[in-house]
Amino acid sequence: MFQLKWIFDTVDKKYKPWLYVGLFLSFATSMMMLINPKFSARLVDEVIVAQNPEPLLGILAVMFCAEQLRQSLRYFMAMSLEYASQSSLSHLRTYLYDKIQYLDSDFFRHNRTGDIMTRMSPDLDMCRHFIAYLTYTTIDSVTLFVATLTMFFFTNWKLTLCLLALLPALLLVTSFYSKRVGPKFIQARDKQAYMNTAAQENISGNRVVKAFAREEYEKDRFEVCNIEYRDINLDINRTWLRFYPIIEGVASFLGITTISLGAVFVILGEISAGEMTIFTGMSWALANPMRNLGTMINDLQRFGTSANKIMEIYYANSNIKDAEDAEDHEKMIGNIEFRNVGFSYDGHEIVKDLSFKLEPGKTLAIMGPTGSGKTTVINLLGRFLDAKEGAVYVDGCDVRKWKLTQLRRGIGCATQDVFLFSDTVEGNIAFGNTALSEEEVYDFARRAGADDFIRKLPEGYDTIIGERGVGLSGGQKQRIALARALAVQPSVLVLDDTTSALDMETEFYIQQQLRELPFACAKIIIGQRISSVRDADEILILEQGRITERGTHEELLRNRGYYYETYCLQQGISDTEGGEA
């Protein structure tokens, strides 16, 4: 019942009048179904039995007009409900999409992309189906059943009670069916999500699949998901088909019983021939709601399953959001301080007692083995994660007191794991700053070492690149991502292993350009190459989440620690030969 209340509450108030009009017309047109059976009874008694043709045309005219009016109103009913459902679906989809934009990374760690896409498409369409179809079907069935039953009682209560004796059998069958099929719909929805996830991952990772020649494996993997989804749907249909003949049999028996008992009651003089036509003509109105109950239960349970999944997004809360007392900052200066920062995830300590400062215009480099917590530092700075201990300060203000939009707009980030959108090269570079002129886009591309290869593309900066940058090399994607980070002209520029896929000459060129940027910014460079970090004002060495070394290039070489060992390894010299560069 909560899902029913929720879906009606989510209908935007400007669409609710259309919904209410459609539901009222559904009720009205269902009541109008009783008009023609009543006049059919008069037709039999006053014209056919009485052999009196005089009322014939008048009765037929009323029946014709009533049916035409009912069909016209049904048209407006369908249009009203369709408009309300489609508009509500569009409104709800937009709301969910907007909600997803601001959910934190924890949500995406626990929900697969394919599952989220399932919620945004077939699950939402099931909600639209509920508004556009299930609501009026339910009103039609209930209204027609109650109205027909009332009319039957006023016509002849004895015959009505005889017919009602068969209805509990239909109710028992449909009730038993709903209990059997309910859990299967949850399984079917989950199987569909698994299948969508398998397809989405394969499409996104098509280059990896081809690189490892795993096409056959992926085909088999998808086929397993596809077969499981098919099997659960076949199981649902088999369950329905086992009960359908029973439901149809009882409904048909109701019609036969109506004719048989009606004939007896006419012979006994309990009802007229015309009144019998009311019973025979409208007995389906008692059986149909019971007959449709199975289908309605199917759809209602599908809706309940889908609604539950959608509500998980609808009511999801992000742990990382603007504080109620968040301060307003017009522009970020770029003064960074980590003060005794600690962070752990699922009981696993990532960083511990991390403290350092970075002044505007200065460069900080971070090195360390894989898993030492380097990227976590960046996530804490941009507040993709919140520190469990200590605090991160930007311009003297705890990042938890910054408005997220202002904080992240002041930080330009280029990472090793590059994501490019299926858009033009120019659109990707200007993604964070759409107000850039063409010349500015070209300038930032040049500074990132990307201008030359971009101009050689089939349509230059107007070339549409594939999803995630398919069609570009790793180095080309990294340079476009760097140009995108530079284009926002940030106060803090973060380069997370950005030049790992570049040759030494291109890396040297980019480093030179970074020293001559047309805007002032603090820089944080995460890298494994000595050549990437040696010119930094301070270099931090992270090991197991702690700072084990800090200093300039020359100071760290003299320390003879991790940095020195890395230097020797990359220079191809032994420890005894090592020294200052």
C-alpha positions as CSV (number, residue, x, y, z in Angstrom):
1,M,0.0,0.0,0.0
2,F,2.9,2.3,0.7
3,Q,4.0,2.0,-3.0
4,L,0.5,3.1,-4.1
5,K,0.6,6.2,-1.9
6,W,4.1,7.0,-3.0
7,I,3.3,6.9,-6.8
8,F,0.3,9.2,-6.4
9,D,2.4,11.5,-4.2
10,T,5.1,11.7,-6.9
11,V,2.6,12.9,-9.5
12,D,3.4,16.6,-10.0
13,K,0.5,18.8,-8.9
14,K,0.1,20.3,-12.4
15,Y,-0.6,16.8,-13.8
16,K,-2.9,15.7,-11.0
17,P,-6.0,17.4,-12.5
18,W,-5.6,15.3,-15.6
19,L,-5.2,12.1,-13.5
20,Y,-8.4,12.9,-11.5
21,V,-10.3,13.7,-14.6
22,G,-9.3,10.4,-16.2
23,L,-10.2,8.5,-13.0
24,F,-13.6,10.2,-12.8
25,L,-14.3,9.5,-16.4
26,S,-13.4,5.8,-15.8
27,F,-15.9,5.7,-13.0
28,A,-18.6,7.5,-15.0
29,T,-18.2,5.4,-18.2
30,S,-18.3,2.2,-16.0
31,M,-21.6,3.3,-14.6
32,M,-22.9,4.1,-18.1
33,M,-22.4,0.4,-18.9
34,L,-25.6,-0.3,-17.0
35,I,-27.7,1.9,-19.3
36,N,-28.0,-0.4,-22.3
37,P,-28.8,-3.6,-20.3
38,K,-31.6,-1.7,-18.6
39,F,-33.0,-0.5,-22.0
40,S,-32.5,-4.0,-23.4
41,A,-34.8,-5.3,-20.8
42,R,-37.4,-2.8,-21.8
43,L,-36.9,-3.7,-25.5
44,V,-37.7,-7.3,-24.7
45,D,-40.6,-6.7,-22.4
46,E,-42.2,-3.7,-24.1
47,V,-41.5,-4.4,-27.8
48,I,-40.7,-8.1,-28.4
49,V,-42.9,-9.8,-25.8
50,A,-45.7,-7.2,-26.0
51,Q,-45.5,-7.2,-29.8
52,N,-45.5,-3.4,-29.7
53,P,-43.2,-1.7,-32.2
54,E,-44.0,1.9,-31.1
55,P,-41.2,2.3,-28.4
56,L,-38.6,0.6,-30.6
57,L,-37.0,3.6,-32.2
58,G,-36.9,5.6,-29.0
59,I,-35.3,2.8,-27.1
60,L,-32.7,2.2,-29.9
61,A,-32.0,5.9,-30.1
62,V,-31.3,6.1,-26.4
63,M,-29.1,3.0,-26.5
64,F,-27.1,4.3,-29.5
65,C,-26.6,7.8,-28.0
66,A,-25.6,6.3,-24.7
67,E,-23.0,4.1,-26.3
68,Q,-21.6,6.9,-28.5
69,L,-21.3,9.2,-25.5
70,R,-19.6,6.5,-23.4
71,Q,-17.1,5.8,-26.1
72,S,-16.3,9.5,-26.5
73,L,-15.8,9.8,-22.8
74,R,-13.6,6.7,-22.8
75,Y,-11.4,8.4,-25.4
76,F,-11.0,11.5,-23.2
77,M,-10.4,9.2,-20.3
78,A,-7.6,7.4,-22.0
79,M,-6.0,10.7,-23.3
80,S,-6.1,12.2,-19.8
81,L,-4.6,9.2,-18.1
82,E,-1.9,8.9,-20.8
83,Y,-1.0,12.5,-20.5
84,A,-0.8,12.3,-16.7
85,S,1.2,9.1,-16.8
86,Q,3.7,10.2,-19.5
87,S,4.2,13.6,-17.9
88,S,4.6,12.1,-14.5
89,L,7.1,9.6,-15.9
90,S,9.1,12.4,-17.4
91,H,9.0,14.4,-14.2
92,L,10.0,11.4,-12.1
93,R,12.8,10.4,-14.4
94,T,14.2,13.9,-14.3
95,Y,13.9,14.0,-10.5
96,L,15.8,10.6,-10.2
97,Y,18.5,11.7,-12.7
98,D,19.0,14.9,-10.8
99,K,19.1,12.9,-7.5
100,I,21.8,10.6,-9.0
101,Q,24.0,13.6,-9.9
102,Y,24.4,14.4,-6.2
103,L,24.6,11.0,-4.6
104,D,28.0,10.2,-3.2
105,S,30.4,7.5,-4.3
106,D,29.2,5.1,-1.7
107,F,25.9,4.8,-3.6
108,F,27.7,3.8,-6.8
109,R,29.9,1.3,-5.0
110,H,26.8,-0.6,-3.9
111,N,24.8,-0.3,-7.1
112,R,25.8,-1.6,-10.5
113,T,25.4,0.6,-13.6
114,G,23.1,-1.9,-15.3
115,D,20.9,-2.1,-12.2
116,I,20.6,1.7,-12.1
117,M,19.7,1.8,-15.8
118,T,17.0,-0.9,-15.2
119,R,15.5,1.4,-12.5
120,M,15.6,4.4,-14.9
121,S,13.9,2.6,-17.8
122,P,11.7,-0.6,-17.4
123,D,11.1,0.0,-13.7
124,L,9.9,3.6,-14.4
125,D,7.8,2.4,-17.3
126,M,6.1,0.0,-14.9
127,C,5.1,3.0,-12.8
128,R,3.7,4.7,-15.8
129,H,1.8,1.5,-16.7
130,F,0.3,1.6,-13.2
131,I,-1.0,5.2,-13.6
132,A,-2.2,4.8,-17.2
133,Y,-3.7,1.3,-17.0
134,L,-3.9,-0.3,-13.6
135,T,-5.7,2.6,-11.9
136,Y,-8.6,2.8,-14.4
137,T,-8.8,-1.0,-14.8
138,T,-9.2,-1.3,-11.0
139,I,-11.8,1.5,-10.9
140,D,-13.6,-0.1,-13.9
141,S,-13.7,-3.5,-12.4
142,V,-14.8,-2.4,-8.9
143,T,-17.4,0.1,-10.1
144,L,-18.9,-2.3,-12.6
145,F,-18.9,-5.2,-10.1
146,V,-20.6,-3.1,-7.4
147,A,-23.1,-1.4,-9.7
148,T,-24.0,-4.6,-11.5
149,L,-24.5,-6.4,-8.2
150,T,-26.7,-3.6,-6.9
151,M,-28.8,-3.7,-10.1
152,F,-29.1,-7.4,-9.8
153,F,-30.3,-7.2,-6.2
154,F,-33.0,-4.7,-7.2
155,T,-34.0,-6.8,-10.1
156,N,-34.2,-10.2,-8.2
157,W,-32.3,-10.8,-5.0
158,K,-32.8,-14.5,-5.0
159,L,-31.2,-15.1,-8.4
160,T,-28.4,-12.7,-7.4
161,L,-27.5,-14.7,-4.2
162,C,-27.4,-17.9,-6.3
163,L,-24.8,-16.3,-8.6
164,L,-22.8,-14.9,-5.8
165,A,-22.3,-18.4,-4.4
166,L,-19.9,-19.1,-7.2
167,L,-17.6,-16.1,-6.7
168,P,-15.7,-17.3,-3.6
169,A,-14.3,-20.1,-5.8
170,L,-12.8,-17.4,-8.1
171,L,-11.4,-15.4,-5.2
172,L,-9.7,-18.5,-3.7
173,V,-8.0,-19.4,-6.9
174,T,-6.7,-15.9,-7.6
175,S,-5.6,-15.5,-4.0
176,F,-3.6,-18.7,-4.1
177,Y,-2.1,-17.7,-7.5
178,S,-0.9,-14.3,-6.2
179,K,0.9,-16.0,-3.3
180,R,2.7,-18.3,-5.7
181,V,3.7,-15.8,-8.3
182,G,4.7,-12.8,-6.1
183,P,8.3,-13.9,-5.3
184,K,8.9,-14.8,-8.9
185,F,8.4,-11.2,-10.0
186,I,11.2,-10.1,-7.7
187,Q,13.5,-12.8,-9.1
188,A,12.6,-11.8,-12.7
189,R,13.4,-8.1,-12.0
190,D,16.8,-9.1,-10.5
191,K,17.6,-11.4,-13.4
192,Q,16.8,-8.5,-15.8
193,A,19.2,-6.2,-13.9
194,Y,21.9,-8.8,-14.0
195,M,21.5,-9.2,-17.8
196,N,21.6,-5.4,-18.3
197,T,24.7,-5.2,-16.2
198,A,26.4,-7.9,-18.2
199,A,25.6,-6.2,-21.4
200,Q,26.6,-2.7,-20.1
201,E,30.0,-4.0,-18.8
202,N,30.7,-5.8,-22.1
203,I,29.9,-2.8,-24.2
204,S,31.9,-0.4,-22.0
205,G,34.8,-2.8,-21.8
206,N,34.8,-3.9,-25.4
207,R,38.4,-3.0,-26.0
208,V,39.5,-5.1,-23.0
209,V,37.3,-8.0,-24.2
210,K,39.0,-7.9,-27.6
211,A,42.5,-7.4,-26.2
212,F,42.1,-10.7,-24.2
213,A,40.2,-12.5,-26.9
214,R,37.3,-13.1,-24.5
215,E,34.5,-12.7,-27.0
216,E,33.3,-16.3,-26.6
217,Y,33.5,-16.1,-22.8
218,E,31.4,-12.9,-22.8
219,K,28.9,-14.4,-25.2
220,D,28.5,-17.4,-22.9
221,R,28.3,-15.1,-19.8
222,F,25.5,-13.1,-21.4
223,E,23.8,-16.2,-22.6
224,V,23.6,-17.5,-19.0
225,C,22.0,-14.3,-17.8
226,N,19.7,-14.3,-20.8
227,I,18.6,-17.9,-20.2
228,E,18.0,-17.3,-16.5
229,Y,15.8,-14.3,-17.3
230,R,13.9,-16.3,-19.9
231,D,13.5,-19.2,-17.5
232,I,12.0,-17.1,-14.7
233,N,9.6,-15.5,-17.1
234,L,8.6,-18.9,-18.4
235,D,8.1,-20.0,-14.9
236,I,5.8,-17.0,-14.2
237,N,3.8,-17.7,-17.4
238,R,3.6,-21.5,-16.5
239,T,2.2,-20.6,-13.1
240,W,-0.4,-18.3,-14.7
241,L,-1.4,-20.8,-17.3
242,R,-2.0,-23.4,-14.6
243,F,-4.5,-21.1,-12.9
244,Y,-6.0,-19.5,-16.0
245,P,-8.1,-22.5,-17.1
246,I,-9.6,-22.7,-13.6
247,I,-10.4,-19.0,-13.5
248,E,-11.9,-19.2,-17.0
249,G,-13.8,-22.3,-16.2
250,V,-15.5,-20.8,-13.1
251,A,-16.3,-17.6,-15.1
252,S,-17.8,-19.6,-17.9
253,F,-19.8,-21.8,-15.5
254,L,-21.2,-18.5,-14.1
255,G,-22.6,-17.6,-17.5
256,I,-24.1,-21.1,-17.9
257,T,-25.5,-20.9,-14.4
258,T,-27.1,-17.5,-15.1
259,I,-28.9,-18.8,-18.2
260,S,-30.0,-22.0,-16.5
261,L,-31.3,-20.4,-13.3
262,G,-32.7,-17.4,-15.3
263,A,-34.8,-19.7,-17.4
264,V,-36.1,-21.4,-14.2
265,F,-36.9,-18.1,-12.6
266,V,-38.8,-17.0,-15.8
267,I,-40.8,-20.2,-15.8
268,L,-41.6,-19.7,-12.1
269,G,-42.7,-16.2,-12.8
270,E,-40.0,-14.7,-10.5
271,I,-38.6,-12.4,-13.3
272,S,-39.7,-11.3,-16.7
273,A,-37.9,-12.2,-20.0
274,G,-36.6,-8.7,-20.2
275,E,-35.2,-8.9,-16.7
276,M,-33.5,-12.2,-17.6
277,T,-31.6,-10.4,-20.3
278,I,-30.2,-8.1,-17.7
279,F,-28.8,-11.1,-15.9
280,T,-27.5,-12.9,-19.0
281,G,-26.2,-9.7,-20.6
282,M,-24.4,-8.5,-17.5
283,S,-23.2,-11.7,-15.8
284,W,-19.8,-11.1,-17.3
285,A,-19.6,-8.0,-15.2
286,L,-19.4,-10.2,-12.1
287,A,-17.0,-12.7,-13.6
288,N,-14.7,-10.3,-15.5
289,P,-13.3,-8.6,-12.4
290,M,-12.5,-12.0,-11.0
291,R,-11.1,-13.1,-14.3
292,N,-9.0,-10.0,-14.6
293,L,-7.8,-10.2,-11.0
294,G,-5.0,-12.5,-11.9
295,T,-3.6,-10.1,-14.6
296,M,-4.1,-7.2,-12.2
297,I,-2.2,-9.0,-9.5
298,N,0.6,-9.8,-11.9
299,D,0.9,-6.1,-12.9
300,L,0.5,-4.9,-9.3
301,Q,3.2,-7.1,-8.0
302,R,5.5,-6.1,-10.9
303,F,4.7,-2.5,-10.0
304,G,5.5,-3.1,-6.3
305,T,8.8,-4.7,-7.2
306,S,9.8,-1.9,-9.5
307,A,8.5,0.9,-7.2
308,N,10.6,-0.5,-4.3
309,K,13.7,-0.3,-6.5
310,I,12.9,3.2,-7.6
311,M,12.2,4.4,-4.1
312,E,15.7,3.3,-3.1
313,I,17.0,6.1,-5.3
314,Y,14.1,8.4,-4.6
315,Y,14.7,8.4,-0.9
316,A,18.5,7.9,-1.0
317,N,20.5,10.4,1.0
318,S,24.1,11.4,0.3
319,N,26.4,11.4,3.3
320,I,28.4,14.0,1.5
321,K,26.4,17.2,1.0
322,D,26.3,20.9,1.8
323,A,26.3,21.6,5.6
324,E,23.4,23.7,6.8
325,D,25.9,26.3,7.9
326,A,28.1,26.1,4.8
327,E,30.0,29.2,4.1
328,D,29.9,31.1,0.8
329,H,33.2,31.6,-1.1
330,E,33.3,33.8,-4.1
331,K,36.7,32.4,-5.3
332,M,39.1,29.8,-4.1
333,I,42.6,31.1,-3.3
334,G,44.3,27.7,-3.2
335,N,45.7,27.5,0.3
336,I,45.5,23.8,1.3
337,E,46.1,22.2,4.7
338,F,45.7,18.6,5.8
339,R,45.6,18.5,9.6
340,N,46.1,15.1,11.2
341,V,43.8,13.5,8.6
342,G,42.7,9.9,8.9
343,F,40.4,7.8,6.7
344,S,39.3,4.2,6.8
345,Y,36.9,2.1,4.7
346,D,35.1,-1.0,6.0
347,G,37.5,-1.2,8.9
348,H,40.6,-0.9,6.6
349,E,42.8,2.1,7.4
350,I,43.7,4.0,4.2
351,V,45.5,7.1,5.5
352,K,46.6,8.0,9.1
353,D,47.7,11.2,10.7
354,L,48.3,12.9,7.4
355,S,49.5,16.5,7.8
356,F,50.9,18.9,5.2
357,K,50.4,22.4,3.8
358,L,50.3,23.8,0.2
359,E,50.4,27.5,-0.4
360,P,48.9,29.2,-3.5
361,G,51.2,29.1,-6.5
362,K,53.3,26.3,-5.0
363,T,53.6,22.7,-6.2
364,L,53.3,19.6,-4.1
365,A,54.1,16.1,-5.3
366,I,53.0,12.8,-3.8
367,M,54.7,9.5,-4.5
368,G,54.4,6.1,-3.0
369,P,53.7,2.4,-3.8
370,T,50.4,1.2,-5.1
371,G,47.7,1.3,-2.4
372,S,49.5,3.8,-0.3
373,G,46.6,6.2,-0.2
374,K,47.7,8.8,-2.9
375,T,44.3,9.0,-4.7
376,T,42.5,9.0,-1.4
377,V,44.2,12.3,-0.6
378,I,42.7,13.8,-3.7
379,N,39.3,12.4,-2.9
380,L,39.5,14.0,0.5
381,L,40.5,17.3,-0.9
382,G,37.5,17.4,-3.4
383,R,35.3,15.9,-0.6
384,F,34.4,12.8,-2.5
385,L,35.2,11.3,0.8
386,D,35.0,12.8,4.3
387,A,37.9,12.4,6.7
388,K,37.1,10.1,9.7
389,E,39.8,11.9,11.8
390,G,41.3,15.4,11.6
391,A,40.2,17.9,8.9
392,V,41.1,19.2,5.4
393,Y,41.2,23.0,5.1
394,V,41.0,25.0,2.0
395,D,41.7,28.8,2.4
396,G,41.4,28.2,6.2
397,C,37.9,26.7,6.0
398,D,37.1,23.1,6.7
399,V,36.1,21.5,3.3
400,R,33.0,20.2,5.2
401,K,31.9,23.9,5.6
402,W,32.4,24.6,1.9
403,K,29.6,24.4,-0.6
404,L,30.4,21.4,-2.7
405,T,29.8,23.2,-6.0
406,Q,32.2,26.1,-5.1
407,L,34.8,23.7,-3.7
408,R,34.9,21.4,-6.7
409,R,34.8,24.3,-9.2
410,G,38.0,25.6,-7.7
411,I,39.7,22.2,-8.3
412,G,40.7,21.0,-11.7
413,C,41.5,17.4,-11.8
414,A,43.1,15.2,-14.5
415,T,43.5,11.5,-13.6
416,Q,45.1,8.5,-15.2
417,D,41.7,6.8,-15.5
418,V,40.3,9.1,-18.2
419,F,36.6,9.4,-18.9
420,L,35.7,11.2,-22.1
421,F,32.2,11.8,-23.2
422,S,30.7,10.8,-26.6
423,D,31.0,14.4,-27.9
424,T,33.3,16.6,-30.0
425,V,36.9,17.1,-28.8
426,E,36.0,20.7,-28.2
427,G,33.0,19.8,-26.2
428,N,35.1,17.5,-24.0
429,I,37.7,20.2,-23.4
430,A,35.1,22.8,-22.6
431,F,33.1,20.5,-20.4
432,G,33.8,22.3,-17.2
433,N,33.7,25.8,-18.7
434,T,31.3,26.1,-21.6
435,A,31.9,29.8,-21.9
436,L,35.3,29.3,-23.4
437,S,36.0,30.8,-26.8
438,E,37.4,28.6,-29.6
439,E,40.8,30.3,-29.2
440,E,40.9,29.6,-25.5
441,V,40.0,25.9,-26.2
442,Y,42.9,25.8,-28.7
443,D,45.3,27.4,-26.2
444,F,44.6,25.0,-23.4
445,A,44.8,22.0,-25.9
446,R,48.2,23.4,-27.0
447,R,49.4,23.7,-23.4
448,A,48.3,20.1,-22.8
449,G,50.3,18.9,-25.9
450,A,47.1,17.9,-27.6
451,D,46.6,20.6,-30.3
452,D,48.8,18.8,-33.0
453,F,47.1,15.5,-32.9
454,I,43.6,17.0,-32.6
455,R,44.1,19.0,-35.8
456,K,45.0,15.8,-37.6
457,L,41.7,14.1,-36.7
458,P,39.2,13.8,-39.5
459,E,37.2,16.9,-38.4
460,G,39.7,18.5,-36.0
461,Y,38.2,19.9,-32.9
462,D,34.7,19.0,-34.2
463,T,35.5,15.3,-34.4
464,I,33.1,13.2,-32.4
465,I,35.1,10.8,-30.2
466,G,33.6,7.5,-29.1
467,E,32.2,6.7,-25.7
468,R,35.0,6.9,-23.1
469,G,37.4,8.0,-25.8
470,V,37.3,4.9,-28.0
471,G,39.5,5.6,-31.0
472,L,42.1,7.5,-29.2
473,S,45.4,6.3,-27.6
474,G,45.9,6.4,-23.9
475,G,48.3,9.3,-24.2
476,Q,45.9,11.3,-26.4
477,K,43.0,10.8,-23.9
478,Q,45.3,11.9,-21.1
479,R,46.2,15.1,-22.9
480,I,42.5,15.9,-23.7
481,A,41.7,15.3,-20.0
482,L,44.6,17.6,-19.0
483,A,43.3,20.3,-21.3
484,R,39.8,19.9,-19.8
485,A,41.3,20.4,-16.3
486,L,43.2,23.5,-17.4
487,A,40.2,24.9,-19.2
488,V,38.4,25.6,-15.9
489,Q,41.4,27.7,-14.8
490,P,41.3,26.2,-11.3
491,S,42.8,27.6,-8.1
492,V,44.1,24.1,-7.4
493,L,45.3,21.8,-10.2
494,V,45.4,18.1,-9.5
495,L,47.4,15.8,-11.8
496,D,46.9,12.2,-10.8
497,D,49.4,10.2,-12.8
498,T,48.3,12.3,-15.8
499,T,51.5,11.8,-17.9
500,S,51.9,8.0,-17.3
501,A,51.1,7.2,-20.9
502,L,53.2,10.0,-22.4
503,D,56.7,9.9,-23.9
504,M,59.4,11.8,-22.1
505,E,59.5,14.6,-24.7
506,T,55.8,15.3,-24.5
507,E,56.0,15.1,-20.7
508,F,58.8,17.7,-20.6
509,Y,56.8,20.0,-22.9
510,I,53.7,19.8,-20.7
511,Q,55.7,20.4,-17.5
512,Q,57.2,23.5,-19.1
513,Q,53.7,24.7,-20.1
514,L,52.4,24.1,-16.6
515,R,55.1,26.5,-15.3
516,E,53.8,29.2,-17.7
517,L,50.0,29.0,-17.1
518,P,48.0,32.2,-17.7
519,F,46.4,31.8,-14.2
520,A,47.9,31.3,-10.8
521,C,47.2,28.0,-9.1
522,A,48.5,25.6,-6.5
523,K,49.4,22.2,-8.0
524,I,49.3,18.7,-6.6
525,I,51.1,16.1,-8.7
526,I,50.7,12.4,-8.1
527,G,53.2,10.4,-10.0
528,Q,55.6,7.5,-10.1
529,R,58.1,9.1,-12.5
530,I,60.9,11.1,-10.9
531,S,60.8,13.4,-13.9
532,S,57.2,14.3,-13.1
533,V,57.8,15.3,-9.5
534,R,61.4,16.4,-9.1
535,D,60.7,20.1,-9.7
536,A,58.0,20.3,-7.0
537,D,58.5,22.6,-4.0
538,E,57.8,19.7,-1.7
539,I,57.6,16.0,-2.3
540,L,55.7,13.6,0.0
541,I,56.3,9.9,0.2
542,L,53.3,7.9,1.3
543,E,53.6,4.3,2.5
544,Q,50.7,2.4,4.0
545,G,48.8,5.7,4.4
546,R,51.5,7.6,6.3
547,I,54.1,10.1,5.3
548,T,57.5,8.5,5.6
549,E,59.5,11.1,3.7
550,R,59.1,14.7,2.8
551,G,61.4,17.3,1.2
552,T,62.7,18.5,-2.1
553,H,64.3,16.3,-4.8
554,E,67.8,16.9,-3.4
555,E,66.8,16.4,0.2
556,L,65.0,13.1,-0.5
557,L,68.0,11.8,-2.5
558,R,70.2,12.4,0.5
559,N,67.7,10.6,2.8
560,R,68.4,7.3,0.9
561,G,64.9,6.1,1.3
562,Y,62.0,5.1,-1.0
563,Y,62.5,8.2,-3.2
564,Y,66.2,7.5,-3.6
565,E,65.6,3.8,-4.5
566,T,63.0,4.8,-7.1
567,Y,65.4,7.3,-8.6
568,C,68.1,4.7,-8.9
569,L,65.8,2.2,-10.4
570,Q,64.5,4.7,-13.0
571,Q,68.0,5.9,-13.8
572,G,69.3,2.4,-14.1
573,I,72.1,2.9,-11.6
574,S,73.0,0.9,-8.4
575,D,72.8,2.4,-5.0
576,T,76.6,2.8,-4.8
577,E,76.6,4.8,-8.0
578,G,73.6,6.9,-7.0
579,G,73.8,10.5,-6.0
580,E,72.2,13.8,-6.6
581,A,70.9,14.6,-10.0
